[in-house]
Amino acid sequence: MKVDHAIKLVVDSTSDLPSDWIKQYNISVVPLYVTMGRQTYKDNLEITPAELYRRTEEEGGIPKTAAPSPSDFYRVFNEEILAGKNILYISMSSKVSSTNHNAHIAARELPTGRVHIIDSLHLSASYAMLVIRAARAIEMGRTIVEVAADIENVREKVKIEVLVDRLDYLHKGGRVNSIQHLIANVLRVRPILNILDGEVRSVQKYRGRMEKALEGTIEKIMSQKNQICPNILIIAQTLAEKMTDMVQARLLEHKHFKEVVVIEGGCVIGSHTGPNSIAISYLML
């Protein structure tokens, strides 16, 4: 006889979920790791973004990030299975980390069919967009197969605009070469990053103040608002509260989006984007 198990939603820390969502939807978060000097910390549990930036500025080191191990996933998955749950794990993009791969290794050590793994192909705000969609679908009573199929269907429709204020973190992390870094700093040119097919790409650049670039991004979103799902829009920020408040207010004043949620970019994301960065994610219809 088939046994229907309750669904346990599991994510990793690059989803940057706010604590109220984690609590409300009973979501388990598997942390990635951040290494500074000789010390390694669990993302957002043992080090905060503010501490990460402070130490980076003072010590001049390069934060390094690492995926959770298969044993990290095994512990979380096994505990929930023993409690009678089926696991739906939505991972960060497999194109930029071994996190998804390590989860698959862990799942192979557990009873067949009890762990369902979906590659979000996203990070931070756009990853959170898919997670909250899944959480609300589970709350409405959708089956694990239905939820997984829906996330796989809409993930390519999720868009994200990431505005980076400083290039030195991208440069230190090997995302920008030295000549590009030098020229960009002289000309005050910064990239706007998107996630395409699971990979982070620079598809546009802006020159000058961050506020100007944000105005352009807001105008871009509002110009196509009729093609965007109005239910929710997510803004992720790294120590950019004042600018984020402005962006949130501007988007809400049009009264098109029912929710404009602000989340904080965690230490793993912040290790690459640096402080004062803002990402806006939305779902195309």
PyMOL commands that set and color helices and strands:
alter all, ss='L'
color gray80, all
select helices_A, chain A and resi 13-15+19-24+49-59+70-82+99-107+124-139+144-157+168-172+178-187+210-223+225-227+241-253+267-273
alter helices_A, ss='H'
color red, helices_A
select strands_A, chain A and resi 6-12+28-30+33-36+39-42+64-66+85-91+115-119+158-163+189-196+199-207+233-238+260-264+277-283
alter strands_A, ss='S'
color yellow, strands_A
deselect
rebuild
show_as cartoon
